Amino acid sequence: MNTLEAACQRLQAAIDRLESALNSHDDRERGARAQLDASLQAAHAERATLSEVNRTTLERLDATIGRLRGLLAG
């Protein structure tokens, strides 16, 4: 094997390692993105639940304030 062939083999091995590292990075990135998507969906669901609780609480408070005003007025 001459020097040029050895250099080409080393270059190919280096390229293979770089491609492997890139693929590994892409896999980790996909996993992280999936986790972020799941967290975002959970946050949206929690926000919807909290909005409903807030609306219900507001309605109950308004009704209670109305009854108290009625009692105080007469």
mmCIF file of the N, C-alpha and C atoms, coordinates in Angstrom:
data_MODEL
# 
_entry.id   MODEL 
# 
loop_
_atom_site.group_PDB 
_atom_site.id 
_atom_site.type_symbol 
_atom_site.label_atom_id 
_atom_site.label_alt_id 
_atom_site.label_comp_id 
_atom_site.label_asym_id 
_atom_site.label_entity_id 
_atom_site.label_seq_id 
_atom_site.pdbx_PDB_ins_code 
_atom_site.Cartn_x 
_atom_site.Cartn_y 
_atom_site.Cartn_z 
_atom_site.occupancy 
_atom_site.B_iso_or_equiv 
_atom_site.pdbx_formal_charge 
_atom_site.auth_seq_id 
_atom_site.auth_comp_id 
_atom_site.auth_asym_id 
_atom_site.auth_atom_id 
_atom_site.pdbx_PDB_model_num 
ATOM 1   N N  . MET A 1 1  ? 0.869   -1.174 0.000  1.00 0.00 ? 1  MET A N  1 
ATOM 2   C CA . MET A 1 1  ? 0.000   0.000  0.000  1.00 0.00 ? 1  MET A CA 1 
ATOM 3   C C  . MET A 1 1  ? 0.908   1.227  0.000  1.00 0.00 ? 1  MET A C  1 
ATOM 4   N N  . ASN A 1 2  ? 0.622   2.113  -0.901 1.00 0.00 ? 2  ASN A N  1 
ATOM 5   C CA . ASN A 1 2  ? 1.460   3.310  -0.954 1.00 0.00 ? 2  ASN A CA 1 
ATOM 6   C C  . ASN A 1 2  ? 0.895   4.401  -0.039 1.00 0.00 ? 2  ASN A C  1 
ATOM 7   N N  . THR A 1 3  ? 1.599   5.458  0.064  1.00 0.00 ? 3  THR A N  1 
ATOM 8   C CA . THR A 1 3  ? 1.239   6.553  0.960  1.00 0.00 ? 3  THR A CA 1 
ATOM 9   C C  . THR A 1 3  ? -0.088  7.182  0.579  1.00 0.00 ? 3  THR A C  1 
ATOM 10  N N  . LEU A 1 4  ? -0.351  7.306  -0.698 1.00 0.00 ? 4  LEU A N  1 
ATOM 11  C CA . LEU A 1 4  ? -1.606  7.902  -1.158 1.00 0.00 ? 4  LEU A CA 1 
ATOM 12  C C  . LEU A 1 4  ? -2.790  7.027  -0.770 1.00 0.00 ? 4  LEU A C  1 
ATOM 13  N N  . GLU A 1 5  ? -2.658  5.737  -0.934 1.00 0.00 ? 5  GLU A N  1 
ATOM 14  C CA . GLU A 1 5  ? -3.743  4.833  -0.557 1.00 0.00 ? 5  GLU A CA 1 
ATOM 15  C C  . GLU A 1 5  ? -3.990  4.868  0.951  1.00 0.00 ? 5  GLU A C  1 
ATOM 16  N N  . ALA A 1 6  ? -2.936  4.915  1.723  1.00 0.00 ? 6  ALA A N  1 
ATOM 17  C CA . ALA A 1 6  ? -3.072  4.985  3.181  1.00 0.00 ? 6  ALA A CA 1 
ATOM 18  C C  . ALA A 1 6  ? -3.761  6.287  3.579  1.00 0.00 ? 6  ALA A C  1 
ATOM 19  N N  . ALA A 1 7  ? -3.399  7.377  2.945  1.00 0.00 ? 7  ALA A N  1 
ATOM 20  C CA . ALA A 1 7  ? -4.021  8.664  3.244  1.00 0.00 ? 7  ALA A CA 1 
ATOM 21  C C  . ALA A 1 7  ? -5.501  8.646  2.877  1.00 0.00 ? 7  ALA A C  1 
ATOM 22  N N  . CYS A 1 8  ? -5.835  8.030  1.760  1.00 0.00 ? 8  CYS A N  1 
ATOM 23  C CA . CYS A 1 8  ? -7.236  7.930  1.349  1.00 0.00 ? 8  CYS A CA 1 
ATOM 24  C C  . CYS A 1 8  ? -8.038  7.097  2.340  1.00 0.00 ? 8  CYS A C  1 
ATOM 25  N N  . GLN A 1 9  ? -7.443  6.014  2.840  1.00 0.00 ? 9  GLN A N  1 
ATOM 26  C CA . GLN A 1 9  ? -8.131  5.182  3.830  1.00 0.00 ? 9  GLN A CA 1 
ATOM 27  C C  . GLN A 1 9  ? -8.350  5.947  5.132  1.00 0.00 ? 9  GLN A C  1 
ATOM 28  N N  . ARG A 1 10 ? -7.343  6.700  5.555  1.00 0.00 ? 10 ARG A N  1 
ATOM 29  C CA . ARG A 1 10 ? -7.498  7.504  6.781  1.00 0.00 ? 10 ARG A CA 1 
ATOM 30  C C  . ARG A 1 10 ? -8.568  8.579  6.584  1.00 0.00 ? 10 ARG A C  1 
ATOM 31  N N  . LEU A 1 11 ? -8.573  9.180  5.402  1.00 0.00 ? 11 LEU A N  1 
ATOM 32  C CA . LEU A 1 11 ? -9.581  10.193 5.102  1.00 0.00 ? 11 LEU A CA 1 
ATOM 33  C C  . LEU A 1 11 ? -10.977 9.573  5.116  1.00 0.00 ? 11 LEU A C  1 
ATOM 34  N N  . GLN A 1 12 ? -11.132 8.404  4.508  1.00 0.00 ? 12 GLN A N  1 
ATOM 35  C CA . GLN A 1 12 ? -12.431 7.737  4.495  1.00 0.00 ? 12 GLN A CA 1 
ATOM 36  C C  . GLN A 1 12 ? -12.863 7.371  5.913  1.00 0.00 ? 12 GLN A C  1 
ATOM 37  N N  . ALA A 1 13 ? -11.932 6.907  6.736  1.00 0.00 ? 13 ALA A N  1 
ATOM 38  C CA . ALA A 1 13 ? -12.251 6.570  8.126  1.00 0.00 ? 13 ALA A CA 1 
ATOM 39  C C  . ALA A 1 13 ? -12.695 7.821  8.890  1.00 0.00 ? 13 ALA A C  1 
ATOM 40  N N  . ALA A 1 14 ? -12.037 8.938  8.642  1.00 0.00 ? 14 ALA A N  1 
ATOM 41  C CA . ALA A 1 14 ? -12.409 10.191 9.307  1.00 0.00 ? 14 ALA A CA 1 
ATOM 42  C C  . ALA A 1 14 ? -13.800 10.639 8.850  1.00 0.00 ? 14 ALA A C  1 
ATOM 43  N N  . ILE A 1 15 ? -14.080 10.508 7.564  1.00 0.00 ? 15 ILE A N  1 
ATOM 44  C CA . ILE A 1 15 ? -15.404 10.874 7.049  1.00 0.00 ? 15 ILE A CA 1 
ATOM 45  C C  . ILE A 1 15 ? -16.469 9.983  7.663  1.00 0.00 ? 15 ILE A C  1 
ATOM 46  N N  . ASP A 1 16 ? -16.193 8.689  7.770  1.00 0.00 ? 16 ASP A N  1 
ATOM 47  C CA . ASP A 1 16 ? -17.144 7.758  8.385  1.00 0.00 ? 16 ASP A CA 1 
ATOM 48  C C  . ASP A 1 16 ? -17.428 8.148  9.835  1.00 0.00 ? 16 ASP A C  1 
ATOM 49  N N  . ARG A 1 17 ? -16.371 8.524  10.573 1.00 0.00 ? 17 ARG A N  1 
ATOM 50  C CA . ARG A 1 17 ? -16.575 8.939  11.973 1.00 0.00 ? 17 ARG A CA 1 
ATOM 51  C C  . ARG A 1 17 ? -17.411 10.211 12.057 1.00 0.00 ? 17 ARG A C  1 
ATOM 52  N N  . LEU A 1 18 ? -17.162 11.159 11.164 1.00 0.00 ? 18 LEU A N  1 
ATOM 53  C CA . LEU A 1 18 ? -17.944 12.392 11.147 1.00 0.00 ? 18 LEU A CA 1 
ATOM 54  C C  . LEU A 1 18 ? -19.406 12.112 10.827 1.00 0.00 ? 18 LEU A C  1 
ATOM 55  N N  . GLU A 1 19 ? -19.661 11.250 9.849  1.00 0.00 ? 19 GLU A N  1 
ATOM 56  C CA . GLU A 1 19 ? -21.045 10.909 9.507  1.00 0.00 ? 19 GLU A CA 1 
ATOM 57  C C  . GLU A 1 19 ? -21.740 10.212 10.666 1.00 0.00 ? 19 GLU A C  1 
ATOM 58  N N  . SER A 1 20 ? -21.022 9.346  11.344 1.00 0.00 ? 20 SER A N  1 
ATOM 59  C CA . SER A 1 20 ? -21.589 8.653  12.500 1.00 0.00 ? 20 SER A CA 1 
ATOM 60  C C  . SER A 1 20 ? -21.931 9.649  13.610 1.00 0.00 ? 20 SER A C  1 
ATOM 61  N N  . ALA A 1 21 ? -21.028 10.581 13.853 1.00 0.00 ? 21 ALA A N  1 
ATOM 62  C CA . ALA A 1 21 ? -21.283 11.596 14.880 1.00 0.00 ? 21 ALA A CA 1 
ATOM 63  C C  . ALA A 1 21 ? -22.481 12.457 14.499 1.00 0.00 ? 21 ALA A C  1 
ATOM 64  N N  . LEU A 1 22 ? -22.581 12.809 13.240 1.00 0.00 ? 22 LEU A N  1 
ATOM 65  C CA . LEU A 1 22 ? -23.704 13.624 12.775 1.00 0.00 ? 22 LEU A CA 1 
ATOM 66  C C  . LEU A 1 22 ? -25.019 12.874 12.936 1.00 0.00 ? 22 LEU A C  1 
ATOM 67  N N  . ASN A 1 23 ? -25.038 11.598 12.569 1.00 0.00 ? 23 ASN A N  1 
ATOM 68  C CA . ASN A 1 23 ? -26.251 10.797 12.728 1.00 0.00 ? 23 ASN A CA 1 
ATOM 69  C C  . ASN A 1 23 ? -26.643 10.676 14.194 1.00 0.00 ? 23 ASN A C  1 
ATOM 70  N N  . SER A 1 24 ? -25.662 10.501 15.051 1.00 0.00 ? 24 SER A N  1 
ATOM 71  C CA . SER A 1 24 ? -25.931 10.408 16.487 1.00 0.00 ? 24 SER A CA 1 
ATOM 72  C C  . SER A 1 24 ? -26.514 11.717 17.005 1.00 0.00 ? 24 SER A C  1 
ATOM 73  N N  . HIS A 1 25 ? -25.971 12.826 16.544 1.00 0.00 ? 25 HIS A N  1 
ATOM 74  C CA . HIS A 1 25 ? -26.465 14.146 16.945 1.00 0.00 ? 25 HIS A CA 1 
ATOM 75  C C  . HIS A 1 25 ? -27.907 14.327 16.468 1.00 0.00 ? 25 HIS A C  1 
ATOM 76  N N  . ASP A 1 26 ? -28.175 13.920 15.229 1.00 0.00 ? 26 ASP A N  1 
ATOM 77  C CA . ASP A 1 26 ? -29.532 14.045 14.687 1.00 0.00 ? 26 ASP A CA 1 
ATOM 78  C C  . ASP A 1 26 ? -30.524 13.225 15.508 1.00 0.00 ? 26 ASP A C  1 
ATOM 79  N N  . ASP A 1 27 ? -30.121 12.016 15.910 1.00 0.00 ? 27 ASP A N  1 
ATOM 80  C CA . ASP A 1 27 ? -30.998 11.171 16.730 1.00 0.00 ? 27 ASP A CA 1 
ATOM 81  C C  . ASP A 1 27 ? -31.299 11.838 18.068 1.00 0.00 ? 27 ASP A C  1 
ATOM 82  N N  . ARG A 1 28 ? -30.271 12.403 18.705 1.00 0.00 ? 28 ARG A N  1 
ATOM 83  C CA . ARG A 1 28 ? -30.479 13.091 19.985 1.00 0.00 ? 28 ARG A CA 1 
ATOM 84  C C  . ARG A 1 28 ? -31.382 14.303 19.801 1.00 0.00 ? 28 ARG A C  1 
ATOM 85  N N  . GLU A 1 29 ? -31.178 15.017 18.699 1.00 0.00 ? 29 GLU A N  1 
ATOM 86  C CA . GLU A 1 29 ? -31.999 16.202 18.426 1.00 0.00 ? 29 GLU A CA 1 
ATOM 87  C C  . GLU A 1 29 ? -33.464 15.812 18.224 1.00 0.00 ? 29 GLU A C  1 
ATOM 88  N N  . ARG A 1 30 ? -33.706 14.713 17.503 1.00 0.00 ? 30 ARG A N  1 
ATOM 89  C CA . ARG A 1 30 ? -35.078 14.249 17.312 1.00 0.00 ? 30 ARG A CA 1 
ATOM 90  C C  . ARG A 1 30 ? -35.711 13.869 18.648 1.00 0.00 ? 30 ARG A C  1 
ATOM 91  N N  . GLY A 1 31 ? -34.938 13.205 19.506 1.00 0.00 ? 31 GLY A N  1 
ATOM 92  C CA . GLY A 1 31 ? -35.448 12.829 20.825 1.00 0.00 ? 31 GLY A CA 1 
ATOM 93  C C  . GLY A 1 31 ? -35.783 14.050 21.664 1.00 0.00 ? 31 GLY A C  1 
ATOM 94  N N  . ALA A 1 32 ? -34.900 15.036 21.634 1.00 0.00 ? 32 ALA A N  1 
ATOM 95  C CA . ALA A 1 32 ? -35.146 16.264 22.393 1.00 0.00 ? 32 ALA A CA 1 
ATOM 96  C C  . ALA A 1 32 ? -36.370 16.990 21.850 1.00 0.00 ? 32 ALA A C  1 
ATOM 97  N N  . ARG A 1 33 ? -36.517 16.996 20.536 1.00 0.00 ? 33 ARG A N  1 
ATOM 98  C CA . ARG A 1 33 ? -37.673 17.670 19.932 1.00 0.00 ? 33 ARG A CA 1 
ATOM 99  C C  . ARG A 1 33 ? -38.974 16.964 20.327 1.00 0.00 ? 33 ARG A C  1 
ATOM 100 N N  . ALA A 1 34 ? -38.939 15.647 20.366 1.00 0.00 ? 34 ALA A N  1 
ATOM 101 C CA . ALA A 1 34 ? -40.129 14.899 20.765 1.00 0.00 ? 34 ALA A CA 1 
ATOM 102 C C  . ALA A 1 34 ? -40.491 15.217 22.212 1.00 0.00 ? 34 ALA A C  1 
ATOM 103 N N  . GLN A 1 35 ? -39.476 15.326 23.071 1.00 0.00 ? 35 GLN A N  1 
ATOM 104 C CA . GLN A 1 35 ? -39.740 15.685 24.475 1.00 0.00 ? 35 GLN A CA 1 
ATOM 105 C C  . GLN A 1 35 ? -40.320 17.090 24.573 1.00 0.00 ? 35 GLN A C  1 
ATOM 106 N N  . LEU A 1 36 ? -39.784 18.014 23.795 1.00 0.00 ? 36 LEU A N  1 
ATOM 107 C CA . LEU A 1 36 ? -40.305 19.383 23.815 1.00 0.00 ? 36 LEU A CA 1 
ATOM 108 C C  . LEU A 1 36 ? -41.745 19.434 23.313 1.00 0.00 ? 36 LEU A C  1 
ATOM 109 N N  . ASP A 1 37 ? -42.038 18.672 22.262 1.00 0.00 ? 37 ASP A N  1 
ATOM 110 C CA . ASP A 1 37 ? -43.407 18.630 21.741 1.00 0.00 ? 37 ASP A CA 1 
ATOM 111 C C  . ASP A 1 37 ? -44.371 18.080 22.792 1.00 0.00 ? 37 ASP A C  1 
ATOM 112 N N  . ALA A 1 38 ? -43.948 17.028 23.488 1.00 0.00 ? 38 ALA A N  1 
ATOM 113 C CA . ALA A 1 38 ? -44.799 16.447 24.532 1.00 0.00 ? 38 ALA A CA 1 
ATOM 114 C C  . ALA A 1 38 ? -45.010 17.446 25.665 1.00 0.00 ? 38 ALA A C  1 
ATOM 115 N N  . SER A 1 39 ? -43.946 18.141 26.045 1.00 0.00 ? 39 SER A N  1 
ATOM 116 C CA . SER A 1 39 ? -44.066 19.150 27.107 1.00 0.00 ? 39 SER A CA 1 
ATOM 117 C C  . SER A 1 39 ? -44.989 20.284 26.683 1.00 0.00 ? 39 SER A C  1 
ATOM 118 N N  . LEU A 1 40 ? -44.883 20.687 25.433 1.00 0.00 ? 40 LEU A N  1 
ATOM 119 C CA . LEU A 1 40 ? -45.742 21.761 24.926 1.00 0.00 ? 40 LEU A CA 1 
ATOM 120 C C  . LEU A 1 40 ? -47.206 21.329 24.934 1.00 0.00 ? 40 LEU A C  1 
ATOM 121 N N  . GLN A 1 41 ? -47.481 20.108 24.509 1.00 0.00 ? 41 GLN A N  1 
ATOM 122 C CA . GLN A 1 41 ? -48.859 19.614 24.527 1.00 0.00 ? 41 GLN A CA 1 
ATOM 123 C C  . GLN A 1 41 ? -49.391 19.547 25.951 1.00 0.00 ? 41 GLN A C  1 
ATOM 124 N N  . ALA A 1 42 ? -48.553 19.107 26.894 1.00 0.00 ? 42 ALA A N  1 
ATOM 125 C CA . ALA A 1 42 ? -48.976 19.049 28.292 1.00 0.00 ? 42 ALA A CA 1 
ATOM 126 C C  . ALA A 1 42 ? -49.248 20.457 28.823 1.00 0.00 ? 42 ALA A C  1 
ATOM 127 N N  . ALA A 1 43 ? -48.408 21.419 28.445 1.00 0.00 ? 43 ALA A N  1 
ATOM 128 C CA . ALA A 1 43 ? -48.609 22.800 28.888 1.00 0.00 ? 43 ALA A CA 1 
ATOM 129 C C  . ALA A 1 43 ? -49.904 23.375 28.322 1.00 0.00 ? 43 ALA A C  1 
ATOM 130 N N  . HIS A 1 44 ? -50.198 23.066 27.058 1.00 0.00 ? 44 HIS A N  1 
ATOM 131 C CA . HIS A 1 44 ? -51.460 23.530 26.463 1.00 0.00 ? 44 HIS A CA 1 
ATOM 132 C C  . HIS A 1 44 ? -52.659 22.928 27.197 1.00 0.00 ? 44 HIS A C  1 
ATOM 133 N N  . ALA A 1 45 ? -52.577 21.652 27.518 1.00 0.00 ? 45 ALA A N  1 
ATOM 134 C CA . ALA A 1 45 ? -53.682 20.998 28.233 1.00 0.00 ? 45 ALA A CA 1 
ATOM 135 C C  . ALA A 1 45 ? -53.850 21.609 29.621 1.00 0.00 ? 45 ALA A C  1 
ATOM 136 N N  . GLU A 1 46 ? -52.736 21.862 30.299 1.00 0.00 ? 46 GLU A N  1 
ATOM 137 C CA . GLU A 1 46 ? -52.807 22.470 31.634 1.00 0.00 ? 46 GLU A CA 1 
ATOM 138 C C  . GLU A 1 46 ? -53.388 23.882 31.558 1.00 0.00 ? 46 GLU A C  1 
ATOM 139 N N  . ARG A 1 47 ? -52.987 24.636 30.538 1.00 0.00 ? 47 ARG A N  1 
ATOM 140 C CA . ARG A 1 47 ? -53.510 25.988 30.375 1.00 0.00 ? 47 ARG A CA 1 
ATOM 141 C C  . ARG A 1 47 ? -55.023 25.952 30.163 1.00 0.00 ? 47 ARG A C  1 
ATOM 142 N N  . ALA A 1 48 ? -55.479 25.009 29.360 1.00 0.00 ? 48 ALA A N  1 
ATOM 143 C CA . ALA A 1 48 ? -56.915 24.896 29.111 1.00 0.00 ? 48 ALA A CA 1 
ATOM 144 C C  . ALA A 1 48 ? -57.655 24.561 30.406 1.00 0.00 ? 48 ALA A C  1 
ATOM 145 N N  . THR A 1 49 ? -57.108 23.654 31.186 1.00 0.00 ? 49 THR A N  1 
ATOM 146 C CA . THR A 1 49 ? -57.724 23.290 32.465 1.00 0.00 ? 49 THR A CA 1 
ATOM 147 C C  . THR A 1 49 ? -57.748 24.485 33.409 1.00 0.00 ? 49 THR A C  1 
ATOM 148 N N  . LEU A 1 50 ? -56.633 25.194 33.500 1.00 0.00 ? 50 LEU A N  1 
ATOM 149 C CA . LEU A 1 50 ? -56.567 26.354 34.387 1.00 0.00 ? 50 LEU A CA 1 
ATOM 150 C C  . LEU A 1 50 ? -57.504 27.468 33.926 1.00 0.00 ? 50 LEU A C  1 
ATOM 151 N N  . SER A 1 51 ? -57.651 27.626 32.631 1.00 0.00 ? 51 SER A N  1 
ATOM 152 C CA . SER A 1 51 ? -58.591 28.631 32.117 1.00 0.00 ? 51 SER A CA 1 
ATOM 153 C C  . SER A 1 51 ? -60.018 28.298 32.526 1.00 0.00 ? 51 SER A C  1 
ATOM 154 N N  . GLU A 1 52 ? -60.366 27.021 32.442 1.00 0.00 ? 52 GLU A N  1 
ATOM 155 C CA . GLU A 1 52 ? -61.709 26.595 32.837 1.00 0.00 ? 52 GLU A CA 1 
ATOM 156 C C  . GLU A 1 52 ? -61.922 26.794 34.332 1.00 0.00 ? 52 GLU A C  1 
ATOM 157 N N  . VAL A 1 53 ? -60.933 26.434 35.133 1.00 0.00 ? 53 VAL A N  1 
ATOM 158 C CA . VAL A 1 53 ? -61.032 26.639 36.585 1.00 0.00 ? 53 VAL A CA 1 
ATOM 159 C C  . VAL A 1 53 ? -61.165 28.116 36.886 1.00 0.00 ? 53 VAL A C  1 
ATOM 160 N N  . ASN A 1 54 ? -60.394 28.941 36.200 1.00 0.00 ? 54 ASN A N  1 
ATOM 161 C CA . ASN A 1 54 ? -60.451 30.386 36.396 1.00 0.00 ? 54 ASN A CA 1 
ATOM 162 C C  . ASN A 1 54 ? -61.841 30.926 36.053 1.00 0.00 ? 54 ASN A C  1 
ATOM 163 N N  . ARG A 1 55 ? -62.405 30.468 34.921 1.00 0.00 ? 55 ARG A N  1 
ATOM 164 C CA . ARG A 1 55 ? -63.728 30.919 34.505 1.00 0.00 ? 55 ARG A CA 1 
ATOM 165 C C  . ARG A 1 55 ? -64.781 30.525 35.538 1.00 0.00 ? 55 ARG A C  1 
ATOM 166 N N  . THR A 1 56 ? -64.726 29.289 36.010 1.00 0.00 ? 56 THR A N  1 
ATOM 167 C CA . THR A 1 56 ? -65.688 28.813 36.997 1.00 0.00 ? 56 THR A CA 1 
ATOM 168 C C  . THR A 1 56 ? -65.571 29.600 38.304 1.00 0.00 ? 56 THR A C  1 
ATOM 169 N N  . THR A 1 57 ? -64.339 29.836 38.725 1.00 0.00 ? 57 THR A N  1 
ATOM 170 C CA . THR A 1 57 ? -64.109 30.592 39.958 1.00 0.00 ? 57 THR A CA 1 
ATOM 171 C C  . THR A 1 57 ? -64.632 32.014 39.826 1.00 0.00 ? 57 THR A C  1 
ATOM 172 N N  . LEU A 1 58 ? -64.376 32.626 38.679 1.00 0.00 ? 58 LEU A N  1 
ATOM 173 C CA . LEU A 1 58 ? -64.856 33.984 38.441 1.00 0.00 ? 58 LEU A CA 1 
ATOM 174 C C  . LEU A 1 58 ? -66.380 34.041 38.490 1.00 0.00 ? 58 LEU A C  1 
ATOM 175 N N  . GLU A 1 59 ? -67.035 33.081 37.871 1.00 0.00 ? 59 GLU A N  1 
ATOM 176 C CA . GLU A 1 59 ? -68.501 33.058 37.897 1.00 0.00 ? 59 GLU A CA 1 
ATOM 177 C C  . GLU A 1 59 ? -69.022 32.894 39.327 1.00 0.00 ? 59 GLU A C  1 
ATOM 178 N N  . ARG A 1 60 ? -68.402 32.033 40.089 1.00 0.00 ? 60 ARG A N  1 
ATOM 179 C CA . ARG A 1 60 ? -68.852 31.812 41.469 1.00 0.00 ? 60 ARG A CA 1 
ATOM 180 C C  . ARG A 1 60 ? -68.617 33.062 42.328 1.00 0.00 ? 60 ARG A C  1 
ATOM 181 N N  . LEU A 1 61 ? -67.471 33.700 42.129 1.00 0.00 ? 61 LEU A N  1 
ATOM 182 C CA . LEU A 1 61 ? -67.198 34.926 42.881 1.00 0.00 ? 61 LEU A CA 1 
ATOM 183 C C  . LEU A 1 61 ? -68.185 36.032 42.515 1.00 0.00 ? 61 LEU A C  1 
ATOM 184 N N  . ASP A 1 62 ? -68.460 36.178 41.227 1.00 0.00 ? 62 ASP A N  1 
ATOM 185 C CA . ASP A 1 62 ? -69.424 37.190 40.798 1.00 0.00 ? 62 ASP A CA 1 
ATOM 186 C C  . ASP A 1 62 ? -70.802 36.929 41.410 1.00 0.00 ? 62 ASP A C  1 
ATOM 187 N N  . ALA A 1 63 ? -71.212 35.664 41.432 1.00 0.00 ? 63 ALA A N  1 
ATOM 188 C CA . ALA A 1 63 ? -72.512 35.317 42.021 1.00 0.00 ? 63 ALA A CA 1 
ATOM 189 C C  . ALA A 1 63 ? -72.526 35.618 43.513 1.00 0.00 ? 63 ALA A C  1 
ATOM 190 N N  . THR A 1 64 ? -71.452 35.295 44.203 1.00 0.00 ? 64 THR A N  1 
ATOM 191 C CA . THR A 1 64 ? -71.369 35.556 45.646 1.00 0.00 ? 64 THR A CA 1 
ATOM 192 C C  . THR A 1 64 ? -71.379 37.049 45.925 1.00 0.00 ? 64 THR A C  1 
ATOM 193 N N  . ILE A 1 65 ? -70.638 37.814 45.135 1.00 0.00 ? 65 ILE A N  1 
ATOM 194 C CA . ILE A 1 65 ? -70.623 39.271 45.313 1.00 0.00 ? 65 ILE A CA 1 
ATOM 195 C C  . ILE A 1 65 ? -72.017 39.843 45.065 1.00 0.00 ? 65 ILE A C  1 
ATOM 196 N N  . GLY A 1 66 ? -72.696 39.335 44.064 1.00 0.00 ? 66 GLY A N  1 
ATOM 197 C CA . GLY A 1 66 ? -74.057 39.800 43.790 1.00 0.00 ? 66 GLY A CA 1 
ATOM 198 C C  . GLY A 1 66 ? -74.995 39.510 44.958 1.00 0.00 ? 66 GLY A C  1 
ATOM 199 N N  . ARG A 1 67 ? -74.896 38.318 45.534 1.00 0.00 ? 67 ARG A N  1 
ATOM 200 C CA . ARG A 1 67 ? -75.743 37.984 46.683 1.00 0.00 ? 67 ARG A CA 1 
ATOM 201 C C  . ARG A 1 67 ? -75.414 38.864 47.882 1.00 0.00 ? 67 ARG A C  1 
ATOM 202 N N  . LEU A 1 68 ? -74.114 39.104 48.113 1.00 0.00 ? 68 LEU A N  1 
ATOM 203 C CA . LEU A 1 68 ? -73.729 39.964 49.238 1.00 0.00 ? 68 LEU A CA 1 
ATOM 204 C C  . LEU A 1 68 ? -74.235 41.404 49.040 1.00 0.00 ? 68 LEU A C  1 
ATOM 205 N N  . ARG A 1 69 ? -74.141 41.901 47.828 1.00 0.00 ? 69 ARG A N  1 
ATOM 206 C CA . ARG A 1 69 ? -74.651 43.249 47.548 1.00 0.00 ? 69 ARG A CA 1 
ATOM 207 C C  . ARG A 1 69 ? -76.160 43.297 47.780 1.00 0.00 ? 69 ARG A C  1 
ATOM 208 N N  . GLY A 1 70 ? -76.842 42.236 47.380 1.00 0.00 ? 70 GLY A N  1 
ATOM 209 C CA . GLY A 1 70 ? -78.285 42.176 47.599 1.00 0.00 ? 70 GLY A CA 1 
ATOM 210 C C  . GLY A 1 70 ? -78.635 42.184 49.091 1.00 0.00 ? 70 GLY A C  1 
ATOM 211 N N  . LEU A 1 71 ? -77.860 41.438 49.871 1.00 0.00 ? 71 LEU A N  1 
ATOM 212 C CA . LEU A 1 71 ? -78.096 41.402 51.318 1.00 0.00 ? 71 LEU A CA 1 
ATOM 213 C C  . LEU A 1 71 ? -77.824 42.755 51.978 1.00 0.00 ? 71 LEU A C  1 
ATOM 214 N N  . LEU A 1 72 ? -76.748 43.400 51.528 1.00 0.00 ? 72 LEU A N  1 
ATOM 215 C CA . LEU A 1 72 ? -76.391 44.687 52.095 1.00 0.00 ? 72 LEU A CA 1 
ATOM 216 C C  . LEU A 1 72 ? -77.379 45.784 51.700 1.00 0.00 ? 72 LEU A C  1 
ATOM 217 N N  . ALA A 1 73 ? -77.935 45.668 50.514 1.00 0.00 ? 73 ALA A N  1 
ATOM 218 C CA . ALA A 1 73 ? -78.867 46.693 50.030 1.00 0.00 ? 73 ALA A CA 1 
ATOM 219 C C  . ALA A 1 73 ? -80.232 46.553 50.693 1.00 0.00 ? 73 ALA A C  1 
ATOM 220 N N  . GLY A 1 74 ? -80.509 45.415 51.175 1.00 0.00 ? 74 GLY A N  1 
ATOM 221 C CA . GLY A 1 74 ? -81.795 45.460 51.761 1.00 0.00 ? 74 GLY A CA 1 
ATOM 222 C C  . GLY A 1 74 ? -82.511 44.281 52.128 1.00 0.00 ? 74 GLY A C  1 
# 
